[in-house]
Amino acid sequence: MEKKEEMAVFKSYLRRLMRDLQDLKKAIKEKNLEEAERLIDDLIEDTQKDIED
């Protein structure tokens, strides 16, 4: 993969991570612990899949 393509993929990953973290922060602020836990579980699952690729 070309360097430019790698950077685009990485930036896309970071944008998704930022959205997930913002959603998590909102859930915590609203004391919606079930949603916060679900978001954390999703982040863990996605990260595990990325590690295994």
HTML snippet that shows the backbone in 3Dmol.js (N, CA, C, O; Angstrom):
<script src="https://3Dmol.org/build/3Dmol-min.js"></script>
<div id="view" style="width:600px;height:400px;position:relative"></div>
<script>
const pdb = `
ATOM      1  N   MET A   1       0.846  -1.179   0.000  1.00  0.00           N
ATOM      2  CA  MET A   1       0.000   0.000   0.000  1.00  0.00           C
ATOM      3  C   MET A   1       0.896   1.248   0.000  1.00  0.00           C
ATOM      4  O   MET A   1       1.882   1.326   0.734  1.00  0.00           O
ATOM      5  N   GLU A   2       0.539   2.179  -0.810  1.00  0.00           N
ATOM      6  CA  GLU A   2       1.301   3.415  -0.922  1.00  0.00           C
ATOM      7  C   GLU A   2       1.140   4.248   0.355  1.00  0.00           C
ATOM      8  O   GLU A   2       0.118   4.176   1.036  1.00  0.00           O
ATOM      9  N   LYS A   3       2.168   5.036   0.661  1.00  0.00           N
ATOM     10  CA  LYS A   3       2.182   5.842   1.886  1.00  0.00           C
ATOM     11  C   LYS A   3       0.943   6.741   1.990  1.00  0.00           C
ATOM     12  O   LYS A   3       0.353   6.866   3.063  1.00  0.00           O
ATOM     13  N   LYS A   4       0.554   7.363   0.875  1.00  0.00           N
ATOM     14  CA  LYS A   4      -0.604   8.256   0.870  1.00  0.00           C
ATOM     15  C   LYS A   4      -1.887   7.489   1.224  1.00  0.00           C
ATOM     16  O   LYS A   4      -2.728   7.987   1.972  1.00  0.00           O
ATOM     17  N   GLU A   5      -2.024   6.287   0.684  1.00  0.00           N
ATOM     18  CA  GLU A   5      -3.190   5.455   0.967  1.00  0.00           C
ATOM     19  C   GLU A   5      -3.207   5.014   2.426  1.00  0.00           C
ATOM     20  O   GLU A   5      -4.262   4.980   3.059  1.00  0.00           O
ATOM     21  N   GLU A   6      -2.038   4.678   2.955  1.00  0.00           N
ATOM     22  CA  GLU A   6      -1.938   4.281   4.355  1.00  0.00           C
ATOM     23  C   GLU A   6      -2.372   5.423   5.262  1.00  0.00           C
ATOM     24  O   GLU A   6      -3.077   5.202   6.247  1.00  0.00           O
ATOM     25  N   MET A   7      -1.956   6.644   4.937  1.00  0.00           N
ATOM     26  CA  MET A   7      -2.321   7.804   5.744  1.00  0.00           C
ATOM     27  C   MET A   7      -3.826   8.037   5.679  1.00  0.00           C
ATOM     28  O   MET A   7      -4.430   8.384   6.694  1.00  0.00           O
ATOM     29  N   ALA A   8      -4.447   7.856   4.518  1.00  0.00           N
ATOM     30  CA  ALA A   8      -5.892   8.038   4.367  1.00  0.00           C
ATOM     31  C   ALA A   8      -6.646   7.021   5.220  1.00  0.00           C
ATOM     32  O   ALA A   8      -7.635   7.360   5.870  1.00  0.00           O
ATOM     33  N   VAL A   9      -6.180   5.784   5.216  1.00  0.00           N
ATOM     34  CA  VAL A   9      -6.815   4.733   6.013  1.00  0.00           C
ATOM     35  C   VAL A   9      -6.681   5.053   7.499  1.00  0.00           C
ATOM     36  O   VAL A   9      -7.632   4.897   8.265  1.00  0.00           O
ATOM     37  N   PHE A  10      -5.491   5.501   7.900  1.00  0.00           N
ATOM     38  CA  PHE A  10      -5.249   5.825   9.302  1.00  0.00           C
ATOM     39  C   PHE A  10      -6.115   7.008   9.741  1.00  0.00           C
ATOM     40  O   PHE A  10      -6.678   6.989  10.836  1.00  0.00           O
ATOM     41  N   LYS A  11      -6.226   8.030   8.902  1.00  0.00           N
ATOM     42  CA  LYS A  11      -7.049   9.193   9.242  1.00  0.00           C
ATOM     43  C   LYS A  11      -8.523   8.791   9.355  1.00  0.00           C
ATOM     44  O   LYS A  11      -9.244   9.297  10.215  1.00  0.00           O
ATOM     45  N   SER A  12      -8.956   7.899   8.499  1.00  0.00           N
ATOM     46  CA  SER A  12     -10.331   7.404   8.563  1.00  0.00           C
ATOM     47  C   SER A  12     -10.558   6.690   9.891  1.00  0.00           C
ATOM     48  O   SER A  12     -11.596   6.870  10.528  1.00  0.00           O
ATOM     49  N   TYR A  13      -9.595   5.885  10.304  1.00  0.00           N
ATOM     50  CA  TYR A  13      -9.664   5.195  11.587  1.00  0.00           C
ATOM     51  C   TYR A  13      -9.748   6.202  12.730  1.00  0.00           C
ATOM     52  O   TYR A  13     -10.539   6.031  13.657  1.00  0.00           O
ATOM     53  N   LEU A  14      -8.932   7.248  12.660  1.00  0.00           N
ATOM     54  CA  LEU A  14      -8.923   8.249  13.725  1.00  0.00           C
ATOM     55  C   LEU A  14     -10.244   9.014  13.793  1.00  0.00           C
ATOM     56  O   LEU A  14     -10.714   9.344  14.882  1.00  0.00           O
ATOM     57  N   ARG A  15     -10.840   9.296  12.642  1.00  0.00           N
ATOM     58  CA  ARG A  15     -12.135   9.993  12.637  1.00  0.00           C
ATOM     59  C   ARG A  15     -13.207   9.131  13.311  1.00  0.00           C
ATOM     60  O   ARG A  15     -14.012   9.631  14.096  1.00  0.00           O
ATOM     61  N   ARG A  16     -13.206   7.861  13.002  1.00  0.00           N
ATOM     62  CA  ARG A  16     -14.174   6.952  13.629  1.00  0.00           C
ATOM     63  C   ARG A  16     -13.919   6.859  15.139  1.00  0.00           C
ATOM     64  O   ARG A  16     -14.859   6.881  15.934  1.00  0.00           O
ATOM     65  N   LEU A  17     -12.674   6.758  15.518  1.00  0.00           N
ATOM     66  CA  LEU A  17     -12.319   6.700  16.936  1.00  0.00           C
ATOM     67  C   LEU A  17     -12.779   7.969  17.647  1.00  0.00           C
ATOM     68  O   LEU A  17     -13.307   7.898  18.756  1.00  0.00           O
ATOM     69  N   MET A  18     -12.584   9.127  17.021  1.00  0.00           N
ATOM     70  CA  MET A  18     -13.003  10.390  17.617  1.00  0.00           C
ATOM     71  C   MET A  18     -14.513  10.408  17.836  1.00  0.00           C
ATOM     72  O   MET A  18     -14.977  10.824  18.898  1.00  0.00           O
ATOM     73  N   ARG A  19     -15.285   9.961  16.844  1.00  0.00           N
ATOM     74  CA  ARG A  19     -16.745   9.908  16.996  1.00  0.00           C
ATOM     75  C   ARG A  19     -17.136   8.985  18.143  1.00  0.00           C
ATOM     76  O   ARG A  19     -18.006   9.319  18.948  1.00  0.00           O
ATOM     77  N   ASP A  20     -16.494   7.826  18.215  1.00  0.00           N
ATOM     78  CA  ASP A  20     -16.799   6.875  19.284  1.00  0.00           C
ATOM     79  C   ASP A  20     -16.482   7.463  20.655  1.00  0.00           C
ATOM     80  O   ASP A  20     -17.257   7.301  21.598  1.00  0.00           O
ATOM     81  N   LEU A  21     -15.352   8.139  20.764  1.00  0.00           N
ATOM     82  CA  LEU A  21     -14.968   8.738  22.045  1.00  0.00           C
ATOM     83  C   LEU A  21     -15.910   9.874  22.432  1.00  0.00           C
ATOM     84  O   LEU A  21     -16.237  10.032  23.609  1.00  0.00           O
ATOM     85  N   GLN A  22     -16.347  10.662  21.458  1.00  0.00           N
ATOM     86  CA  GLN A  22     -17.307  11.731  21.744  1.00  0.00           C
ATOM     87  C   GLN A  22     -18.638  11.146  22.213  1.00  0.00           C
ATOM     88  O   GLN A  22     -19.250  11.663  23.147  1.00  0.00           O
ATOM     89  N   ASP A  23     -19.088  10.065  21.563  1.00  0.00           N
ATOM     90  CA  ASP A  23     -20.320   9.396  21.988  1.00  0.00           C
ATOM     91  C   ASP A  23     -20.174   8.836  23.396  1.00  0.00           C
ATOM     92  O   ASP A  23     -21.106   8.911  24.197  1.00  0.00           O
ATOM     93  N   LEU A  24     -19.011   8.277  23.699  1.00  0.00           N
ATOM     94  CA  LEU A  24     -18.753   7.732  25.026  1.00  0.00           C
ATOM     95  C   LEU A  24     -18.778   8.837  26.073  1.00  0.00           C
ATOM     96  O   LEU A  24     -19.364   8.670  27.143  1.00  0.00           O
ATOM     97  N   LYS A  25     -18.150   9.950  25.772  1.00  0.00           N
ATOM     98  CA  LYS A  25     -18.137  11.082  26.700  1.00  0.00           C
ATOM     99  C   LYS A  25     -19.560  11.572  26.969  1.00  0.00           C
ATOM    100  O   LYS A  25     -19.914  11.865  28.111  1.00  0.00           O
ATOM    101  N   LYS A  26     -20.365  11.660  25.925  1.00  0.00           N
ATOM    102  CA  LYS A  26     -21.752  12.099  26.060  1.00  0.00           C
ATOM    103  C   LYS A  26     -22.537  11.133  26.943  1.00  0.00           C
ATOM    104  O   LYS A  26     -23.283  11.560  27.824  1.00  0.00           O
ATOM    105  N   ALA A  27     -22.369   9.838  26.709  1.00  0.00           N
ATOM    106  CA  ALA A  27     -23.080   8.833  27.498  1.00  0.00           C
ATOM    107  C   ALA A  27     -22.697   8.934  28.972  1.00  0.00           C
ATOM    108  O   ALA A  27     -23.558   8.827  29.846  1.00  0.00           O
ATOM    109  N   ILE A  28     -21.424   9.137  29.249  1.00  0.00           N
ATOM    110  CA  ILE A  28     -20.971   9.262  30.638  1.00  0.00           C
ATOM    111  C   ILE A  28     -21.539  10.536  31.259  1.00  0.00           C
ATOM    112  O   ILE A  28     -22.011  10.522  32.396  1.00  0.00           O
ATOM    113  N   LYS A  29     -21.491  11.629  30.511  1.00  0.00           N
ATOM    114  CA  LYS A  29     -22.011  12.902  31.016  1.00  0.00           C
ATOM    115  C   LYS A  29     -23.495  12.792  31.359  1.00  0.00           C
ATOM    116  O   LYS A  29     -23.964  13.393  32.325  1.00  0.00           O
ATOM    117  N   GLU A  30     -24.230  12.016  30.553  1.00  0.00           N
ATOM    118  CA  GLU A  30     -25.668  11.822  30.783  1.00  0.00           C
ATOM    119  C   GLU A  30     -25.943  10.691  31.774  1.00  0.00           C
ATOM    120  O   GLU A  30     -27.095  10.336  32.025  1.00  0.00           O
ATOM    121  N   LYS A  31     -24.872  10.135  32.329  1.00  0.00           N
ATOM    122  CA  LYS A  31     -24.953   9.024  33.286  1.00  0.00           C
ATOM    123  C   LYS A  31     -25.685   7.809  32.700  1.00  0.00           C
ATOM    124  O   LYS A  31     -26.358   7.064  33.413  1.00  0.00           O
ATOM    125  N   ASN A  32     -25.535   7.634  31.394  1.00  0.00           N
ATOM    126  CA  ASN A  32     -26.113   6.479  30.698  1.00  0.00           C
ATOM    127  C   ASN A  32     -25.030   5.398  30.669  1.00  0.00           C
ATOM    128  O   ASN A  32     -24.339   5.206  29.669  1.00  0.00           O
ATOM    129  N   LEU A  33     -24.910   4.710  31.785  1.00  0.00           N
ATOM    130  CA  LEU A  33     -23.817   3.755  31.935  1.00  0.00           C
ATOM    131  C   LEU A  33     -23.955   2.535  31.031  1.00  0.00           C
ATOM    132  O   LEU A  33     -22.950   1.960  30.614  1.00  0.00           O
ATOM    133  N   GLU A  34     -25.177   2.137  30.728  1.00  0.00           N
ATOM    134  CA  GLU A  34     -25.372   0.999  29.820  1.00  0.00           C
ATOM    135  C   GLU A  34     -24.841   1.342  28.427  1.00  0.00           C
ATOM    136  O   GLU A  34     -24.163   0.530  27.798  1.00  0.00           O
ATOM    137  N   GLU A  35     -25.151   2.538  27.956  1.00  0.00           N
ATOM    138  CA  GLU A  35     -24.647   2.973  26.642  1.00  0.00           C
ATOM    139  C   GLU A  35     -23.125   3.122  26.669  1.00  0.00           C
ATOM    140  O   GLU A  35     -22.444   2.738  25.718  1.00  0.00           O
ATOM    141  N   ALA A  36     -22.601   3.674  27.749  1.00  0.00           N
ATOM    142  CA  ALA A  36     -21.151   3.832  27.880  1.00  0.00           C
ATOM    143  C   ALA A  36     -20.461   2.469  27.834  1.00  0.00           C
ATOM    144  O   ALA A  36     -19.445   2.299  27.161  1.00  0.00           O
ATOM    145  N   GLU A  37     -21.016   1.517  28.545  1.00  0.00           N
ATOM    146  CA  GLU A  37     -20.433   0.173  28.553  1.00  0.00           C
ATOM    147  C   GLU A  37     -20.496  -0.457  27.163  1.00  0.00           C
ATOM    148  O   GLU A  37     -19.543  -1.106  26.731  1.00  0.00           O
ATOM    149  N   ARG A  38     -21.616  -0.266  26.461  1.00  0.00           N
ATOM    150  CA  ARG A  38     -21.752  -0.811  25.105  1.00  0.00           C
ATOM    151  C   ARG A  38     -20.715  -0.196  24.179  1.00  0.00           C
ATOM    152  O   ARG A  38     -20.095  -0.896  23.379  1.00  0.00           O
ATOM    153  N   LEU A  39     -20.527   1.115  24.290  1.00  0.00           N
ATOM    154  CA  LEU A  39     -19.537   1.795  23.450  1.00  0.00           C
ATOM    155  C   LEU A  39     -18.119   1.295  23.745  1.00  0.00           C
ATOM    156  O   LEU A  39     -17.325   1.084  22.828  1.00  0.00           O
ATOM    157  N   ILE A  40     -17.814   1.111  25.010  1.00  0.00           N
ATOM    158  CA  ILE A  40     -16.495   0.584  25.383  1.00  0.00           C
ATOM    159  C   ILE A  40     -16.315  -0.832  24.843  1.00  0.00           C
ATOM    160  O   ILE A  40     -15.256  -1.165  24.312  1.00  0.00           O
ATOM    161  N   ASP A  41     -17.337  -1.658  24.976  1.00  0.00           N
ATOM    162  CA  ASP A  41     -17.264  -3.027  24.451  1.00  0.00           C
ATOM    163  C   ASP A  41     -17.025  -3.011  22.936  1.00  0.00           C
ATOM    164  O   ASP A  41     -16.241  -3.805  22.416  1.00  0.00           O
ATOM    165  N   ASP A  42     -17.714  -2.092  22.231  1.00  0.00           N
ATOM    166  CA  ASP A  42     -17.521  -1.977  20.778  1.00  0.00           C
ATOM    167  C   ASP A  42     -16.096  -1.566  20.442  1.00  0.00           C
ATOM    168  O   ASP A  42     -15.490  -2.104  19.515  1.00  0.00           O
ATOM    169  N   LEU A  43     -15.561  -0.607  21.199  1.00  0.00           N
ATOM    170  CA  LEU A  43     -14.175  -0.171  20.963  1.00  0.00           C
ATOM    171  C   LEU A  43     -13.189  -1.310  21.197  1.00  0.00           C
ATOM    172  O   LEU A  43     -12.244  -1.493  20.430  1.00  0.00           O
ATOM    173  N   ILE A  44     -13.414  -2.061  22.246  1.00  0.00           N
ATOM    174  CA  ILE A  44     -12.536  -3.196  22.549  1.00  0.00           C
ATOM    175  C   ILE A  44     -12.616  -4.235  21.433  1.00  0.00           C
ATOM    176  O   ILE A  44     -11.591  -4.743  20.978  1.00  0.00           O
ATOM    177  N   GLU A  45     -13.824  -4.544  21.000  1.00  0.00           N
ATOM    178  CA  GLU A  45     -14.010  -5.546  19.944  1.00  0.00           C
ATOM    179  C   GLU A  45     -13.353  -5.089  18.630  1.00  0.00           C
ATOM    180  O   GLU A  45     -12.651  -5.862  17.978  1.00  0.00           O
ATOM    181  N   ASP A  46     -13.589  -3.831  18.255  1.00  0.00           N
ATOM    182  CA  ASP A  46     -12.995  -3.305  17.013  1.00  0.00           C
ATOM    183  C   ASP A  46     -11.466  -3.318  17.095  1.00  0.00           C
ATOM    184  O   ASP A  46     -10.791  -3.680  16.132  1.00  0.00           O
ATOM    185  N   THR A  47     -10.931  -2.925  18.244  1.00  0.00           N
ATOM    186  CA  THR A  47      -9.474  -2.905  18.412  1.00  0.00           C
ATOM    187  C   THR A  47      -8.902  -4.311  18.337  1.00  0.00           C
ATOM    188  O   THR A  47      -7.856  -4.527  17.724  1.00  0.00           O
ATOM    189  N   GLN A  48      -9.583  -5.273  18.961  1.00  0.00           N
ATOM    190  CA  GLN A  48      -9.119  -6.665  18.903  1.00  0.00           C
ATOM    191  C   GLN A  48      -9.096  -7.163  17.467  1.00  0.00           C
ATOM    192  O   GLN A  48      -8.146  -7.826  17.050  1.00  0.00           O
ATOM    193  N   LYS A  49     -10.141  -6.845  16.709  1.00  0.00           N
ATOM    194  CA  LYS A  49     -10.185  -7.269  15.298  1.00  0.00           C
ATOM    195  C   LYS A  49      -9.044  -6.633  14.500  1.00  0.00           C
ATOM    196  O   LYS A  49      -8.426  -7.291  13.663  1.00  0.00           O
ATOM    197  N   ASP A  50      -8.766  -5.346  14.763  1.00  0.00           N
ATOM    198  CA  ASP A  50      -7.681  -4.661  14.058  1.00  0.00           C
ATOM    199  C   ASP A  50      -6.324  -5.288  14.390  1.00  0.00           C
ATOM    200  O   ASP A  50      -5.456  -5.391  13.523  1.00  0.00           O
ATOM    201  N   ILE A  51      -6.148  -5.700  15.631  1.00  0.00           N
ATOM    202  CA  ILE A  51      -4.888  -6.321  16.036  1.00  0.00           C
ATOM    203  C   ILE A  51      -4.702  -7.654  15.315  1.00  0.00           C
ATOM    204  O   ILE A  51      -3.587  -8.002  14.925  1.00  0.00           O
ATOM    205  N   GLU A  52      -5.787  -8.393  15.141  1.00  0.00           N
ATOM    206  CA  GLU A  52      -5.714  -9.717  14.533  1.00  0.00           C
ATOM    207  C   GLU A  52      -5.536  -9.691  13.032  1.00  0.00           C
ATOM    208  O   GLU A  52      -5.125 -10.691  12.442  1.00  0.00           O
ATOM    209  N   ASP A  53      -5.841  -8.549  12.389  1.00  0.00           N
ATOM    210  CA  ASP A  53      -5.700  -8.453  10.921  1.00  0.00           C
ATOM    211  C   ASP A  53      -4.269  -8.469  10.477  1.00  0.00           C
ATOM    212  O   ASP A  53      -3.993  -8.396   9.280  1.00  0.00           O
TER     213      ASP A  53
END
`;
const viewer = $3Dmol.createViewer("view");
viewer.addModel(pdb, "pdb");
viewer.setStyle({}, {cartoon: {color: "spectrum"}});
viewer.zoomTo();
viewer.render();
</script>
